[in-house]
Structures are given as C-alpha cells and as structure tokens.
Amino acid sequence: MERLFNSLVVVAMFLAAYILTEVYAGRFEGQAYPVVTQVTFTKIDPVGDTRSRIYGSFYKERGSCDFDDIQFYLGQPWQGVRVDRVLEEGAKERGGGYEDFGPWLVQLDAEQFAGRSYAVVEHRCHPFWLTKTIFYNQEGVTN
C-alpha cells in the first residue's frame, strides 16, 4: 500500500511540474527574453461599430523563433477576455529585425483597442513550451 502511495505522489509531482511549466514558463521567458518589441501601430481603421482593422510594425528580437499564434484580449494582461481576430495578410515567413504587419481585423472598437486591450503573441523557440510575449498593452496606441 505504501508503494502505491509513493507512486501516486511521484505521478502527482510530475503532473504538477508539467502544469506549472505549461502555464507559467512561456510567460516568464517572454518577459525575460521577449521575441518581439517596439510595436507601433501605423493605422487603425474602424470597421462597423465593433471592429478595427490594424496595421503596424514591430522588431523581432529572436529571429530563430517560429510564429505560432497571436491572441487579442479585452481587459488587463493575463486577465482579459479573448476576442476574435482575422490575420488578413496571409502567411509570412519572418526573420529577425523590423517587420510590418497588417491588415489584421480585430473584434475591438477604436476606444477598446486604444484603452482596454492587449495582445499576446506565441512563438516556438525550442521544444519545451511556447514563448508568450505581450505584443502590446494599451501603451502608445492612438487612432
């Protein structure tokens, strides 16, 4: 019986380590070593009452990381509600350095986009987890 208990404890420890790694490691890495920085929005066009089409540029610090996804949220970082988005520009292969983006269609009106939203971009930089970098956080967003 003691052997079964010890086995369950070991399994529980590995499961807890996996969950903590999956949830937090990518965030910590993205804060310490961001993949993208210097995000600038060059154009924000309203599309109806509830959407915006955005264009801009960023600097990709880590050219060896492969893009996986970007998600936009309404609210504060790591606590927001995910909103719909369409990356209308199609697939692009990006190396390091300055890159343009857009058009991206985001389910946020101009006021929400500029004042109450943020985005997280995910990259595959190594086989262990996805690196999650705050793409923007309401700072420097003007329409």
Secondary structure, 3 states (H helix, E strand, C coil): CHHHHHHHHHHHHHHHHHHHHHHHHHHHHHHHCCCEEEEEEEEEEEECCCEEEEEEEEEECCCCCEEEEEEEEECCCCCCEEECEEECCCCCCCCCEEEEEEEEEECCCHHHHHHCEEEEEEEECCCCCEEEEEEECCCCCCC
